[in-house]
Amino acid sequence: MRTKSRLGIMGGTFDPVHFGHLVTAEEALVQFNLDKVIFMPTGNPVRKTGSAVSDSEHRYLMTVIATSANPDFDVSRMEIDRPGLTYTVDTMLALREQYGAQTELYFITGADAVWEIATWKDAERFVGLCTFIAATRPGYDIEAALADHAEILSRLAIEFIEVPALAISSTDIRERVAERRPIRYLVPEPVASYVHKYGLYQGDY
């Protein structure tokens, strides 16, 4: 019998949230028998400094809209309410303190982001703190990636899941909106309505 609860953390700017994010979270929930997945919109993402990022309230509300029908999904304001630049390690340490040792933490992200962890703030503190769930697209050469990033893998707990819907990207969606092209079937319909209602992504992206 399992003695610890399992909490998934789905990090990202969610600018906008799309079906690739939702399918990834659901796949992680099922494959790793998670009790819940918390979507964590970034506040002031350090790796997007200088890039056009929508206001955090828009990104938060779109994520709430997109996940509201799934009782296994929650959305947290932790990062968007925290002043200063957003660092994942600060979030995970805060969650560890909040939930205690009786909860196993799983950070869900794209495989490409996992390989950059060594450059993240206080990367060594992730050791023993959480398990990374790295989502890949079909055809992604995991074996080659493992060989190229052996130093990172020797220190971190990383699991892989394959998600066909990862072919969808927020960047492409923003560009499509700016070019007045359709985004239906790429994002939940209420999210598409929100984007159009507030005139998001009308500039250059």
Stockholm file with secondary structure:
# STOCKHOLM 1.0

chainA/1-205         MRTKSRLGIMGGTFDPVHFGHLVTAEEALVQFNLDKVIFMPTGNPVRKTGSAVSDSEHRYLMTVIATSANPDFDVSRMEIDRPGLTYTVDTMLALREQYGAQTELYFITGADAVWEIATWKDAERFVGLCTFIAATRPGYDIEAALADHAEILSRLAIEFIEVPALAISSTDIRERVAERRPIRYLVPEPVASYVHKYGLYQGDY
#=GR chainA/1-205 SS CCCSEEEEEEEECCTTCCHHHHHHHHHHHHHTTCSEEEEEECSSBGGGTTSCCCCHHHHHHHHHHHHTTCTTEEECCHHHHSCSCBCHHHHHHHHHHHHCTTEEEEEEEEHHHHTTGGGSTTGGGGTTTCEEEEEECTTCCHHHHHHHTHHHHTTSEEEEEECGGGGCCHHHHHHHHHTTCCCBTTBCHHHHHHHHHTTTTCSCC
#=GC SS_cons         CCCSEEEEEEEECCTTCCHHHHHHHHHHHHHTTCSEEEEEECSSBGGGTTSCCCCHHHHHHHHHHHHTTCTTEEECCHHHHSCSCBCHHHHHHHHHHHHCTTEEEEEEEEHHHHTTGGGSTTGGGGTTTCEEEEEECTTCCHHHHHHHTHHHHTTSEEEEEECGGGGCCHHHHHHHHHTTCCCBTTBCHHHHHHHHHTTTTCSCC
//
